[in-house]
Amino acid sequence: MSARVLRLACIDSEALPLFAKSPDGVERSGYEPDVASAIAERIGASVEWVMLPWEEMIPAVRRGDADAVWCGQGETAERAALVDFTRPYAVFNETLLVRADDPARSADDLDGYRIGAIAHSTNMRLAETFAGVELVSFGASDDVFGDMIEATRSGRIDGFVDDDVVMVPLAEEDPDFVEAFTVRTGNRWGVGVAPGNDALRSELDAALESAIADGQLERIWQRWMPLLPFPLSSGAGR
């Protein structure tokens, strides 16, 4: 094993196909961990996961307690003011999930609904565009995705917004829920490094470019998300 270690911050939550909850607090599986391991290998490093609540990931990178955030980071202006992003390793749209007996199928059907999303996320930014809804923020939890699922199941909220990659499989596998609708937001997900850490960002960018060019990234994508088209192309840049 390489002596170099890449410390990556992420939540420890069940959100397949992106990632599964760690069985031991060390190992992780899913699309993001597999891509992270592949990219780390290309730069001569092994991965150490620094598992934190959602809102503590970026501060940990800025303090130097982790080298980067690799955990569902859609590239927003607010996040880009706090970390420097690599080129994307994924592009996703966003979905509203509701209970299976709920008739809502468009944003026009949501007047009076209580809609949840992770605080300060791209998902919350989309939820803020829904007219007439009451927004419910989620965070400060090791399993925020599970918290939103259970809040919807119990009726505490009427539905929640998250990325299509986790919502579509959930709607297909759990009879309690249904996909209300998906908005094609095309959110770019990147790796967030500390501001000014251009050496690491450039290394990760070059490794991502080579993994896209030789097909490795697409093979990992197809392994975990065969129903979604691979959205990246070589030479597209940041």
mmCIF file of the C-alpha atoms, coordinates in Angstrom:
data_MODEL
# 
_entry.id   MODEL 
# 
loop_
_atom_site.group_PDB 
_atom_site.id 
_atom_site.type_symbol 
_atom_site.label_atom_id 
_atom_site.label_alt_id 
_atom_site.label_comp_id 
_atom_site.label_asym_id 
_atom_site.label_entity_id 
_atom_site.label_seq_id 
_atom_site.pdbx_PDB_ins_code 
_atom_site.Cartn_x 
_atom_site.Cartn_y 
_atom_site.Cartn_z 
_atom_site.occupancy 
_atom_site.B_iso_or_equiv 
_atom_site.pdbx_formal_charge 
_atom_site.auth_seq_id 
_atom_site.auth_comp_id 
_atom_site.auth_asym_id 
_atom_site.auth_atom_id 
_atom_site.pdbx_PDB_model_num 
ATOM 1   C CA . MET A 1 1   ? 0.000   0.000  0.000   1.00 0.00 ? 1   MET A CA 1 
ATOM 2   C CA . SER A 1 2   ? 1.190   3.511  -0.769  1.00 0.00 ? 2   SER A CA 1 
ATOM 3   C CA . ALA A 1 3   ? 2.579   5.508  2.154   1.00 0.00 ? 3   ALA A CA 1 
ATOM 4   C CA . ARG A 1 4   ? 0.723   8.566  0.903   1.00 0.00 ? 4   ARG A CA 1 
ATOM 5   C CA . VAL A 1 5   ? -2.788  8.924  2.355   1.00 0.00 ? 5   VAL A CA 1 
ATOM 6   C CA . LEU A 1 6   ? -5.591  11.045 0.916   1.00 0.00 ? 6   LEU A CA 1 
ATOM 7   C CA . ARG A 1 7   ? -7.986  12.010 3.739   1.00 0.00 ? 7   ARG A CA 1 
ATOM 8   C CA . LEU A 1 8   ? -11.495 12.496 2.359   1.00 0.00 ? 8   LEU A CA 1 
ATOM 9   C CA . ALA A 1 9   ? -14.425 13.898 4.331   1.00 0.00 ? 9   ALA A CA 1 
ATOM 10  C CA . CYS A 1 10  ? -17.914 12.424 3.929   1.00 0.00 ? 10  CYS A CA 1 
ATOM 11  C CA . ILE A 1 11  ? -20.989 11.529 5.956   1.00 0.00 ? 11  ILE A CA 1 
ATOM 12  C CA . ASP A 1 12  ? -21.466 7.906  7.021   1.00 0.00 ? 12  ASP A CA 1 
ATOM 13  C CA . SER A 1 13  ? -24.941 7.237  5.672   1.00 0.00 ? 13  SER A CA 1 
ATOM 14  C CA . GLU A 1 14  ? -26.901 4.731  3.591   1.00 0.00 ? 14  GLU A CA 1 
ATOM 15  C CA . ALA A 1 15  ? -27.350 6.408  0.209   1.00 0.00 ? 15  ALA A CA 1 
ATOM 16  C CA . LEU A 1 16  ? -26.708 3.791  -2.472  1.00 0.00 ? 16  LEU A CA 1 
ATOM 17  C CA . PRO A 1 17  ? -25.691 3.790  -5.266  1.00 0.00 ? 17  PRO A CA 1 
ATOM 18  C CA . LEU A 1 18  ? -23.585 6.761  -4.137  1.00 0.00 ? 18  LEU A CA 1 
ATOM 19  C CA . PHE A 1 19  ? -22.376 5.080  -0.968  1.00 0.00 ? 19  PHE A CA 1 
ATOM 20  C CA . ALA A 1 20  ? -23.452 2.574  1.654   1.00 0.00 ? 20  ALA A CA 1 
ATOM 21  C CA . LYS A 1 21  ? -23.160 3.018  5.388   1.00 0.00 ? 21  LYS A CA 1 
ATOM 22  C CA . SER A 1 22  ? -19.757 1.762  6.464   1.00 0.00 ? 22  SER A CA 1 
ATOM 23  C CA . PRO A 1 23  ? -19.810 -1.653 8.165   1.00 0.00 ? 23  PRO A CA 1 
ATOM 24  C CA . ASP A 1 24  ? -16.810 -0.816 10.323  1.00 0.00 ? 24  ASP A CA 1 
ATOM 25  C CA . GLY A 1 25  ? -16.249 2.936  10.259  1.00 0.00 ? 25  GLY A CA 1 
ATOM 26  C CA . VAL A 1 26  ? -13.346 2.479  7.841   1.00 0.00 ? 26  VAL A CA 1 
ATOM 27  C CA . GLU A 1 27  ? -14.329 0.777  4.595   1.00 0.00 ? 27  GLU A CA 1 
ATOM 28  C CA . ARG A 1 28  ? -16.946 2.250  2.252   1.00 0.00 ? 28  ARG A CA 1 
ATOM 29  C CA . SER A 1 29  ? -18.638 1.025  -0.927  1.00 0.00 ? 29  SER A CA 1 
ATOM 30  C CA . GLY A 1 30  ? -20.565 2.728  -3.721  1.00 0.00 ? 30  GLY A CA 1 
ATOM 31  C CA . TYR A 1 31  ? -19.914 4.973  -6.715  1.00 0.00 ? 31  TYR A CA 1 
ATOM 32  C CA . GLU A 1 32  ? -18.159 7.768  -4.828  1.00 0.00 ? 32  GLU A CA 1 
ATOM 33  C CA . PRO A 1 33  ? -15.833 5.511  -2.793  1.00 0.00 ? 33  PRO A CA 1 
ATOM 34  C CA . ASP A 1 34  ? -14.947 3.477  -5.897  1.00 0.00 ? 34  ASP A CA 1 
ATOM 35  C CA . VAL A 1 35  ? -14.110 6.592  -7.919  1.00 0.00 ? 35  VAL A CA 1 
ATOM 36  C CA . ALA A 1 36  ? -12.178 8.086  -5.008  1.00 0.00 ? 36  ALA A CA 1 
ATOM 37  C CA . SER A 1 37  ? -10.095 4.916  -4.680  1.00 0.00 ? 37  SER A CA 1 
ATOM 38  C CA . ALA A 1 38  ? -9.423  4.806  -8.429  1.00 0.00 ? 38  ALA A CA 1 
ATOM 39  C CA . ILE A 1 39  ? -8.323  8.439  -8.516  1.00 0.00 ? 39  ILE A CA 1 
ATOM 40  C CA . ALA A 1 40  ? -6.218  8.088  -5.367  1.00 0.00 ? 40  ALA A CA 1 
ATOM 41  C CA . GLU A 1 41  ? -4.411  5.136  -6.922  1.00 0.00 ? 41  GLU A CA 1 
ATOM 42  C CA . ARG A 1 42  ? -3.608  7.256  -9.987  1.00 0.00 ? 42  ARG A CA 1 
ATOM 43  C CA . ILE A 1 43  ? -1.878  9.853  -7.799  1.00 0.00 ? 43  ILE A CA 1 
ATOM 44  C CA . GLY A 1 44  ? -0.068  7.217  -5.736  1.00 0.00 ? 44  GLY A CA 1 
ATOM 45  C CA . ALA A 1 45  ? -2.200  7.426  -2.605  1.00 0.00 ? 45  ALA A CA 1 
ATOM 46  C CA . SER A 1 46  ? -4.574  5.345  -0.506  1.00 0.00 ? 46  SER A CA 1 
ATOM 47  C CA . VAL A 1 47  ? -7.864  6.712  0.866   1.00 0.00 ? 47  VAL A CA 1 
ATOM 48  C CA . GLU A 1 48  ? -8.695  7.355  4.488   1.00 0.00 ? 48  GLU A CA 1 
ATOM 49  C CA . TRP A 1 49  ? -12.317 8.363  5.084   1.00 0.00 ? 49  TRP A CA 1 
ATOM 50  C CA . VAL A 1 50  ? -12.935 11.093 7.647   1.00 0.00 ? 50  VAL A CA 1 
ATOM 51  C CA . MET A 1 51  ? -16.617 10.570 8.456   1.00 0.00 ? 51  MET A CA 1 
ATOM 52  C CA . LEU A 1 52  ? -18.401 13.648 9.785   1.00 0.00 ? 52  LEU A CA 1 
ATOM 53  C CA . PRO A 1 53  ? -21.859 15.246 9.925   1.00 0.00 ? 53  PRO A CA 1 
ATOM 54  C CA . TRP A 1 54  ? -22.755 17.054 6.687   1.00 0.00 ? 54  TRP A CA 1 
ATOM 55  C CA . GLU A 1 55  ? -22.213 20.594 7.951   1.00 0.00 ? 55  GLU A CA 1 
ATOM 56  C CA . GLU A 1 56  ? -18.771 19.786 9.391   1.00 0.00 ? 56  GLU A CA 1 
ATOM 57  C CA . MET A 1 57  ? -17.156 18.468 6.187   1.00 0.00 ? 57  MET A CA 1 
ATOM 58  C CA . ILE A 1 58  ? -16.085 21.735 4.578   1.00 0.00 ? 58  ILE A CA 1 
ATOM 59  C CA . PRO A 1 59  ? -14.882 23.244 7.876   1.00 0.00 ? 59  PRO A CA 1 
ATOM 60  C CA . ALA A 1 60  ? -12.753 20.122 8.414   1.00 0.00 ? 60  ALA A CA 1 
ATOM 61  C CA . VAL A 1 61  ? -11.057 20.668 5.046   1.00 0.00 ? 61  VAL A CA 1 
ATOM 62  C CA . ARG A 1 62  ? -10.498 24.335 5.750   1.00 0.00 ? 62  ARG A CA 1 
ATOM 63  C CA . ARG A 1 63  ? -8.914  23.460 9.122   1.00 0.00 ? 63  ARG A CA 1 
ATOM 64  C CA . GLY A 1 64  ? -6.677  20.826 7.556   1.00 0.00 ? 64  GLY A CA 1 
ATOM 65  C CA . ASP A 1 65  ? -8.370  17.899 9.304   1.00 0.00 ? 65  ASP A CA 1 
ATOM 66  C CA . ALA A 1 66  ? -9.157  16.414 5.872   1.00 0.00 ? 66  ALA A CA 1 
ATOM 67  C CA . ASP A 1 67  ? -7.563  16.944 2.464   1.00 0.00 ? 67  ASP A CA 1 
ATOM 68  C CA . ALA A 1 68  ? -10.810 17.228 0.530   1.00 0.00 ? 68  ALA A CA 1 
ATOM 69  C CA . VAL A 1 69  ? -14.571 16.783 0.647   1.00 0.00 ? 69  VAL A CA 1 
ATOM 70  C CA . TRP A 1 70  ? -15.688 13.916 -1.591  1.00 0.00 ? 70  TRP A CA 1 
ATOM 71  C CA . CYS A 1 71  ? -19.335 13.654 -0.670  1.00 0.00 ? 71  CYS A CA 1 
ATOM 72  C CA . GLY A 1 72  ? -22.178 14.807 -2.901  1.00 0.00 ? 72  GLY A CA 1 
ATOM 73  C CA . GLN A 1 73  ? -20.903 18.357 -3.291  1.00 0.00 ? 73  GLN A CA 1 
ATOM 74  C CA . GLY A 1 74  ? -22.858 20.106 -6.013  1.00 0.00 ? 74  GLY A CA 1 
ATOM 75  C CA . GLU A 1 75  ? -20.849 23.131 -7.085  1.00 0.00 ? 75  GLU A CA 1 
ATOM 76  C CA . THR A 1 76  ? -22.710 26.118 -5.658  1.00 0.00 ? 76  THR A CA 1 
ATOM 77  C CA . ALA A 1 77  ? -21.384 29.664 -5.396  1.00 0.00 ? 77  ALA A CA 1 
ATOM 78  C CA . GLU A 1 78  ? -21.614 29.410 -1.599  1.00 0.00 ? 78  GLU A CA 1 
ATOM 79  C CA . ARG A 1 79  ? -19.454 26.270 -1.474  1.00 0.00 ? 79  ARG A CA 1 
ATOM 80  C CA . ALA A 1 80  ? -17.043 27.610 -4.096  1.00 0.00 ? 80  ALA A CA 1 
ATOM 81  C CA . ALA A 1 81  ? -16.366 30.537 -1.758  1.00 0.00 ? 81  ALA A CA 1 
ATOM 82  C CA . LEU A 1 82  ? -15.185 28.048 0.888   1.00 0.00 ? 82  LEU A CA 1 
ATOM 83  C CA . VAL A 1 83  ? -13.367 25.338 -1.111  1.00 0.00 ? 83  VAL A CA 1 
ATOM 84  C CA . ASP A 1 84  ? -11.818 25.025 -4.568  1.00 0.00 ? 84  ASP A CA 1 
ATOM 85  C CA . PHE A 1 85  ? -13.516 22.434 -6.765  1.00 0.00 ? 85  PHE A CA 1 
ATOM 86  C CA . THR A 1 86  ? -12.031 19.983 -9.212  1.00 0.00 ? 86  THR A CA 1 
ATOM 87  C CA . ARG A 1 87  ? -13.633 19.203 -12.542 1.00 0.00 ? 87  ARG A CA 1 
ATOM 88  C CA . PRO A 1 88  ? -16.810 17.150 -12.009 1.00 0.00 ? 88  PRO A CA 1 
ATOM 89  C CA . TYR A 1 89  ? -16.788 13.408 -11.420 1.00 0.00 ? 89  TYR A CA 1 
ATOM 90  C CA . ALA A 1 90  ? -20.593 13.294 -11.746 1.00 0.00 ? 90  ALA A CA 1 
ATOM 91  C CA . VAL A 1 91  ? -23.536 15.354 -12.991 1.00 0.00 ? 91  VAL A CA 1 
ATOM 92  C CA . PHE A 1 92  ? -26.995 14.774 -11.507 1.00 0.00 ? 92  PHE A CA 1 
ATOM 93  C CA . ASN A 1 93  ? -30.536 16.111 -11.628 1.00 0.00 ? 93  ASN A CA 1 
ATOM 94  C CA . GLU A 1 94  ? -32.871 16.520 -8.643  1.00 0.00 ? 94  GLU A CA 1 
ATOM 95  C CA . THR A 1 95  ? -36.021 14.637 -7.633  1.00 0.00 ? 95  THR A CA 1 
ATOM 96  C CA . LEU A 1 96  ? -38.924 15.225 -5.264  1.00 0.00 ? 96  LEU A CA 1 
ATOM 97  C CA . LEU A 1 97  ? -39.987 12.079 -3.422  1.00 0.00 ? 97  LEU A CA 1 
ATOM 98  C CA . VAL A 1 98  ? -43.429 11.788 -1.805  1.00 0.00 ? 98  VAL A CA 1 
ATOM 99  C CA . ARG A 1 99  ? -45.467 9.037  -0.175  1.00 0.00 ? 99  ARG A CA 1 
ATOM 100 C CA . ALA A 1 100 ? -46.929 6.493  -2.564  1.00 0.00 ? 100 ALA A CA 1 
ATOM 101 C CA . ASP A 1 101 ? -50.532 7.692  -2.070  1.00 0.00 ? 101 ASP A CA 1 
ATOM 102 C CA . ASP A 1 102 ? -49.671 11.347 -2.738  1.00 0.00 ? 102 ASP A CA 1 
ATOM 103 C CA . PRO A 1 103 ? -51.013 12.689 -6.072  1.00 0.00 ? 103 PRO A CA 1 
ATOM 104 C CA . ALA A 1 104 ? -48.441 15.480 -6.544  1.00 0.00 ? 104 ALA A CA 1 
ATOM 105 C CA . ARG A 1 105 ? -46.661 15.209 -9.887  1.00 0.00 ? 105 ARG A CA 1 
ATOM 106 C CA . SER A 1 106 ? -45.425 18.757 -10.516 1.00 0.00 ? 106 SER A CA 1 
ATOM 107 C CA . ALA A 1 107 ? -44.300 21.826 -8.615  1.00 0.00 ? 107 ALA A CA 1 
ATOM 108 C CA . ASP A 1 108 ? -47.747 23.317 -9.230  1.00 0.00 ? 108 ASP A CA 1 
ATOM 109 C CA . ASP A 1 109 ? -49.266 20.626 -6.987  1.00 0.00 ? 109 ASP A CA 1 
ATOM 110 C CA . LEU A 1 110 ? -47.301 21.542 -3.858  1.00 0.00 ? 110 LEU A CA 1 
ATOM 111 C CA . ASP A 1 111 ? -49.184 24.493 -2.364  1.00 0.00 ? 111 ASP A CA 1 
ATOM 112 C CA . GLY A 1 112 ? -49.329 23.976 1.405   1.00 0.00 ? 112 GLY A CA 1 
ATOM 113 C CA . TYR A 1 113 ? -46.854 21.074 1.399   1.00 0.00 ? 113 TYR A CA 1 
ATOM 114 C CA . ARG A 1 114 ? -44.040 20.695 3.929   1.00 0.00 ? 114 ARG A CA 1 
ATOM 115 C CA . ILE A 1 115 ? -40.938 19.943 1.831   1.00 0.00 ? 115 ILE A CA 1 
ATOM 116 C CA . GLY A 1 116 ? -37.614 18.864 3.278   1.00 0.00 ? 116 GLY A CA 1 
ATOM 117 C CA . ALA A 1 117 ? -34.034 19.169 2.007   1.00 0.00 ? 117 ALA A CA 1 
ATOM 118 C CA . ILE A 1 118 ? -30.526 19.289 3.435   1.00 0.00 ? 118 ILE A CA 1 
ATOM 119 C CA . ALA A 1 119 ? -29.769 22.758 4.766   1.00 0.00 ? 119 ALA A CA 1 
ATOM 120 C CA . HIS A 1 120 ? -27.713 24.964 2.430   1.00 0.00 ? 120 HIS A CA 1 
ATOM 121 C CA . SER A 1 121 ? -27.729 22.311 -0.326  1.00 0.00 ? 121 SER A CA 1 
ATOM 122 C CA . THR A 1 122 ? -28.494 22.570 -4.029  1.00 0.00 ? 122 THR A CA 1 
ATOM 123 C CA . ASN A 1 123 ? -31.601 20.531 -3.171  1.00 0.00 ? 123 ASN A CA 1 
ATOM 124 C CA . MET A 1 124 ? -32.784 23.219 -0.749  1.00 0.00 ? 124 MET A CA 1 
ATOM 125 C CA . ARG A 1 125 ? -32.081 25.869 -3.367  1.00 0.00 ? 125 ARG A CA 1 
ATOM 126 C CA . LEU A 1 126 ? -34.419 24.033 -5.745  1.00 0.00 ? 126 LEU A CA 1 
ATOM 127 C CA . ALA A 1 127 ? -37.070 23.547 -3.029  1.00 0.00 ? 127 ALA A CA 1 
ATOM 128 C CA . GLU A 1 128 ? -37.017 27.305 -2.447  1.00 0.00 ? 128 GLU A CA 1 
ATOM 129 C CA . THR A 1 129 ? -38.410 27.778 -5.974  1.00 0.00 ? 129 THR A CA 1 
ATOM 130 C CA . PHE A 1 130 ? -41.588 25.801 -5.195  1.00 0.00 ? 130 PHE A CA 1 
ATOM 131 C CA . ALA A 1 131 ? -44.435 28.249 -4.611  1.00 0.00 ? 131 ALA A CA 1 
ATOM 132 C CA . GLY A 1 132 ? -46.537 27.950 -1.470  1.00 0.00 ? 132 GLY A CA 1 
ATOM 133 C CA . VAL A 1 133 ? -44.456 25.321 0.347   1.00 0.00 ? 133 VAL A CA 1 
ATOM 134 C CA . GLU A 1 134 ? -43.139 25.298 3.893   1.00 0.00 ? 134 GLU A CA 1 
ATOM 135 C CA . LEU A 1 135 ? -39.452 24.402 3.837   1.00 0.00 ? 135 LEU A CA 1 
ATOM 136 C CA . VAL A 1 136 ? -38.002 22.052 6.451   1.00 0.00 ? 136 VAL A CA 1 
ATOM 137 C CA . SER A 1 137 ? -34.194 21.995 6.772   1.00 0.00 ? 137 SER A CA 1 
ATOM 138 C CA . PHE A 1 138 ? -32.314 18.829 7.718   1.00 0.00 ? 138 PHE A CA 1 
ATOM 139 C CA . GLY A 1 139 ? -28.769 18.533 8.966   1.00 0.00 ? 139 GLY A CA 1 
ATOM 140 C CA . ALA A 1 140 ? -26.639 17.886 12.049  1.00 0.00 ? 140 ALA A CA 1 
ATOM 141 C CA . SER A 1 141 ? -27.059 14.129 11.693  1.00 0.00 ? 141 SER A CA 1 
ATOM 142 C CA . ASP A 1 142 ? -24.866 11.215 10.726  1.00 0.00 ? 142 ASP A CA 1 
ATOM 143 C CA . ASP A 1 143 ? -27.739 9.911  8.564   1.00 0.00 ? 143 ASP A CA 1 
ATOM 144 C CA . VAL A 1 144 ? -29.533 12.942 7.182   1.00 0.00 ? 144 VAL A CA 1 
ATOM 145 C CA . PHE A 1 145 ? -30.839 10.995 4.161   1.00 0.00 ? 145 PHE A CA 1 
ATOM 146 C CA . GLY A 1 146 ? -32.400 8.406  6.464   1.00 0.00 ? 146 GLY A CA 1 
ATOM 147 C CA . ASP A 1 147 ? -33.849 11.193 8.606   1.00 0.00 ? 147 ASP A CA 1 
ATOM 148 C CA . MET A 1 148 ? -35.639 12.692 5.587   1.00 0.00 ? 148 MET A CA 1 
ATOM 149 C CA . ILE A 1 149 ? -36.961 9.287  4.525   1.00 0.00 ? 149 ILE A CA 1 
ATOM 150 C CA . GLU A 1 150 ? -38.431 8.605  7.963   1.00 0.00 ? 150 GLU A CA 1 
ATOM 151 C CA . ALA A 1 151 ? -39.846 12.140 8.269   1.00 0.00 ? 151 ALA A CA 1 
ATOM 152 C CA . THR A 1 152 ? -41.691 11.596 4.982   1.00 0.00 ? 152 THR A CA 1 
ATOM 153 C CA . ARG A 1 153 ? -42.801 8.101  5.909   1.00 0.00 ? 153 ARG A CA 1 
ATOM 154 C CA . SER A 1 154 ? -44.219 9.321  9.241   1.00 0.00 ? 154 SER A CA 1 
ATOM 155 C CA . GLY A 1 155 ? -45.981 12.325 7.719   1.00 0.00 ? 155 GLY A CA 1 
ATOM 156 C CA . ARG A 1 156 ? -43.896 14.937 9.521   1.00 0.00 ? 156 ARG A CA 1 
ATOM 157 C CA . ILE A 1 157 ? -43.112 16.286 6.049   1.00 0.00 ? 157 ILE A CA 1 
ATOM 158 C CA . ASP A 1 158 ? -44.908 15.646 2.766   1.00 0.00 ? 158 ASP A CA 1 
ATOM 159 C CA . GLY A 1 159 ? -41.801 14.963 0.714   1.00 0.00 ? 159 GLY A CA 1 
ATOM 160 C CA . PHE A 1 160 ? -38.164 15.879 0.229   1.00 0.00 ? 160 PHE A CA 1 
ATOM 161 C CA . VAL A 1 161 ? -35.751 16.878 -2.523  1.00 0.00 ? 161 VAL A CA 1 
ATOM 162 C CA . ASP A 1 162 ? -32.506 15.054 -3.176  1.00 0.00 ? 162 ASP A CA 1 
ATOM 163 C CA . ASP A 1 163 ? -30.448 13.966 -6.173  1.00 0.00 ? 163 ASP A CA 1 
ATOM 164 C CA . ASP A 1 164 ? -32.028 11.648 -8.725  1.00 0.00 ? 164 ASP A CA 1 
ATOM 165 C CA . VAL A 1 165 ? -29.270 9.064  -8.305  1.00 0.00 ? 165 VAL A CA 1 
ATOM 166 C CA . VAL A 1 166 ? -30.472 8.150  -4.788  1.00 0.00 ? 166 VAL A CA 1 
ATOM 167 C CA . MET A 1 167 ? -34.156 8.993  -5.152  1.00 0.00 ? 167 MET A CA 1 
ATOM 168 C CA . VAL A 1 168 ? -35.058 6.970  -8.249  1.00 0.00 ? 168 VAL A CA 1 
ATOM 169 C CA . PRO A 1 169 ? -33.758 3.665  -6.790  1.00 0.00 ? 169 PRO A CA 1 
ATOM 170 C CA . LEU A 1 170 ? -35.517 4.390  -3.481  1.00 0.00 ? 170 LEU A CA 1 
ATOM 171 C CA . ALA A 1 171 ? -38.830 5.002  -5.240  1.00 0.00 ? 171 ALA A CA 1 
ATOM 172 C CA . GLU A 1 172 ? -38.444 1.749  -7.182  1.00 0.00 ? 172 GLU A CA 1 
ATOM 173 C CA . GLU A 1 173 ? -37.461 -0.377 -4.178  1.00 0.00 ? 173 GLU A CA 1 
ATOM 174 C CA . ASP A 1 174 ? -39.644 0.981  -1.345  1.00 0.00 ? 174 ASP A CA 1 
ATOM 175 C CA . PRO A 1 175 ? -43.426 0.731  -1.925  1.00 0.00 ? 175 PRO A CA 1 
ATOM 176 C CA . ASP A 1 176 ? -44.057 3.537  0.583   1.00 0.00 ? 176 ASP A CA 1 
ATOM 177 C CA . PHE A 1 177 ? -42.668 6.160  -1.809  1.00 0.00 ? 177 PHE A CA 1 
ATOM 178 C CA . VAL A 1 178 ? -43.027 7.433  -5.352  1.00 0.00 ? 178 VAL A CA 1 
ATOM 179 C CA . GLU A 1 179 ? -41.042 9.847  -7.509  1.00 0.00 ? 179 GLU A CA 1 
ATOM 180 C CA . ALA A 1 180 ? -43.240 12.943 -7.871  1.00 0.00 ? 180 ALA A CA 1 
ATOM 181 C CA . PHE A 1 181 ? -41.064 14.588 -10.530 1.00 0.00 ? 181 PHE A CA 1 
ATOM 182 C CA . THR A 1 182 ? -37.444 15.247 -11.524 1.00 0.00 ? 182 THR A CA 1 
ATOM 183 C CA . VAL A 1 183 ? -36.023 18.647 -12.459 1.00 0.00 ? 183 VAL A CA 1 
ATOM 184 C CA . ARG A 1 184 ? -33.123 18.567 -14.923 1.00 0.00 ? 184 ARG A CA 1 
ATOM 185 C CA . THR A 1 185 ? -30.826 20.870 -12.993 1.00 0.00 ? 185 THR A CA 1 
ATOM 186 C CA . GLY A 1 186 ? -27.602 19.233 -14.236 1.00 0.00 ? 186 GLY A CA 1 
ATOM 187 C CA . ASN A 1 187 ? -25.704 19.806 -10.999 1.00 0.00 ? 187 ASN A CA 1 
ATOM 188 C CA . ARG A 1 188 ? -21.949 19.291 -11.333 1.00 0.00 ? 188 ARG A CA 1 
ATOM 189 C CA . TRP A 1 189 ? -20.384 17.405 -8.433  1.00 0.00 ? 189 TRP A CA 1 
ATOM 190 C CA . GLY A 1 190 ? -16.730 18.049 -7.698  1.00 0.00 ? 190 GLY A CA 1 
ATOM 191 C CA . VAL A 1 191 ? -14.088 17.329 -5.078  1.00 0.00 ? 191 VAL A CA 1 
ATOM 192 C CA . GLY A 1 192 ? -13.597 20.294 -2.743  1.00 0.00 ? 192 GLY A CA 1 
ATOM 193 C CA . VAL A 1 193 ? -10.042 21.077 -1.584  1.00 0.00 ? 193 VAL A CA 1 
ATOM 194 C CA . ALA A 1 194 ? -8.860  23.861 0.717   1.00 0.00 ? 194 ALA A CA 1 
ATOM 195 C CA . PRO A 1 195 ? -8.659  27.276 -0.954  1.00 0.00 ? 195 PRO A CA 1 
ATOM 196 C CA . GLY A 1 196 ? -5.323  27.729 -2.644  1.00 0.00 ? 196 GLY A CA 1 
ATOM 197 C CA . ASN A 1 197 ? -4.386  24.044 -2.594  1.00 0.00 ? 197 ASN A CA 1 
ATOM 198 C CA . ASP A 1 198 ? -3.750  24.159 -6.328  1.00 0.00 ? 198 ASP A CA 1 
ATOM 199 C CA . ALA A 1 199 ? -1.247  21.308 -6.253  1.00 0.00 ? 199 ALA A CA 1 
ATOM 200 C CA . LEU A 1 200 ? -3.793  18.780 -4.990  1.00 0.00 ? 200 LEU A CA 1 
ATOM 201 C CA . ARG A 1 201 ? -6.612  20.151 -7.142  1.00 0.00 ? 201 ARG A CA 1 
ATOM 202 C CA . SER A 1 202 ? -4.448  19.925 -10.260 1.00 0.00 ? 202 SER A CA 1 
ATOM 203 C CA . GLU A 1 203 ? -3.420  16.359 -9.387  1.00 0.00 ? 203 GLU A CA 1 
ATOM 204 C CA . LEU A 1 204 ? -7.043  15.313 -8.943  1.00 0.00 ? 204 LEU A CA 1 
ATOM 205 C CA . ASP A 1 205 ? -8.096  17.098 -12.140 1.00 0.00 ? 205 ASP A CA 1 
ATOM 206 C CA . ALA A 1 206 ? -5.425  15.303 -14.167 1.00 0.00 ? 206 ALA A CA 1 
ATOM 207 C CA . ALA A 1 207 ? -6.343  11.940 -12.661 1.00 0.00 ? 207 ALA A CA 1 
ATOM 208 C CA . LEU A 1 208 ? -10.048 12.489 -13.328 1.00 0.00 ? 208 LEU A CA 1 
ATOM 209 C CA . GLU A 1 209 ? -9.314  13.498 -16.916 1.00 0.00 ? 209 GLU A CA 1 
ATOM 210 C CA . SER A 1 210 ? -7.252  10.370 -17.516 1.00 0.00 ? 210 SER A CA 1 
ATOM 211 C CA . ALA A 1 211 ? -9.904  8.144  -15.882 1.00 0.00 ? 211 ALA A CA 1 
ATOM 212 C CA . ILE A 1 212 ? -12.546 9.645  -18.160 1.00 0.00 ? 212 ILE A CA 1 
ATOM 213 C CA . ALA A 1 213 ? -10.324 9.366  -21.230 1.00 0.00 ? 213 ALA A CA 1 
ATOM 214 C CA . ASP A 1 214 ? -9.492  5.673  -20.752 1.00 0.00 ? 214 ASP A CA 1 
ATOM 215 C CA . GLY A 1 215 ? -13.047 4.718  -19.757 1.00 0.00 ? 215 GLY A CA 1 
ATOM 216 C CA . GLN A 1 216 ? -12.431 3.770  -16.118 1.00 0.00 ? 216 GLN A CA 1 
ATOM 217 C CA . LEU A 1 217 ? -14.830 6.361  -14.718 1.00 0.00 ? 217 LEU A CA 1 
ATOM 218 C CA . GLU A 1 218 ? -17.605 5.262  -17.081 1.00 0.00 ? 218 GLU A CA 1 
ATOM 219 C CA . ARG A 1 219 ? -17.083 1.617  -16.129 1.00 0.00 ? 219 ARG A CA 1 
ATOM 220 C CA . ILE A 1 220 ? -17.466 2.489  -12.446 1.00 0.00 ? 220 ILE A CA 1 
ATOM 221 C CA . TRP A 1 221 ? -20.574 4.566  -13.284 1.00 0.00 ? 221 TRP A CA 1 
ATOM 222 C CA . GLN A 1 222 ? -22.154 1.680  -15.199 1.00 0.00 ? 222 GLN A CA 1 
ATOM 223 C CA . ARG A 1 223 ? -21.415 -0.716 -12.340 1.00 0.00 ? 223 ARG A CA 1 
ATOM 224 C CA . TRP A 1 224 ? -23.393 1.379  -9.859  1.00 0.00 ? 224 TRP A CA 1 
ATOM 225 C CA . MET A 1 225 ? -25.817 3.394  -12.007 1.00 0.00 ? 225 MET A CA 1 
ATOM 226 C CA . PRO A 1 226 ? -26.598 1.452  -15.182 1.00 0.00 ? 226 PRO A CA 1 
ATOM 227 C CA . LEU A 1 227 ? -29.936 3.223  -15.701 1.00 0.00 ? 227 LEU A CA 1 
ATOM 228 C CA . LEU A 1 228 ? -28.383 6.710  -15.854 1.00 0.00 ? 228 LEU A CA 1 
ATOM 229 C CA . PRO A 1 229 ? -26.405 7.833  -18.918 1.00 0.00 ? 229 PRO A CA 1 
ATOM 230 C CA . PHE A 1 230 ? -22.754 8.652  -18.251 1.00 0.00 ? 230 PHE A CA 1 
ATOM 231 C CA . PRO A 1 231 ? -22.588 12.465 -18.392 1.00 0.00 ? 231 PRO A CA 1 
ATOM 232 C CA . LEU A 1 232 ? -18.858 13.238 -18.728 1.00 0.00 ? 232 LEU A CA 1 
ATOM 233 C CA . SER A 1 233 ? -16.505 13.496 -21.660 1.00 0.00 ? 233 SER A CA 1 
ATOM 234 C CA . SER A 1 234 ? -12.744 13.732 -21.970 1.00 0.00 ? 234 SER A CA 1 
ATOM 235 C CA . GLY A 1 235 ? -11.365 17.197 -22.537 1.00 0.00 ? 235 GLY A CA 1 
ATOM 236 C CA . ALA A 1 236 ? -14.468 18.960 -21.197 1.00 0.00 ? 236 ALA A CA 1 
ATOM 237 C CA . GLY A 1 237 ? -12.355 20.609 -18.512 1.00 0.00 ? 237 GLY A CA 1 
ATOM 238 C CA . ARG A 1 238 ? -13.576 22.263 -15.355 1.00 0.00 ? 238 ARG A CA 1 
# 
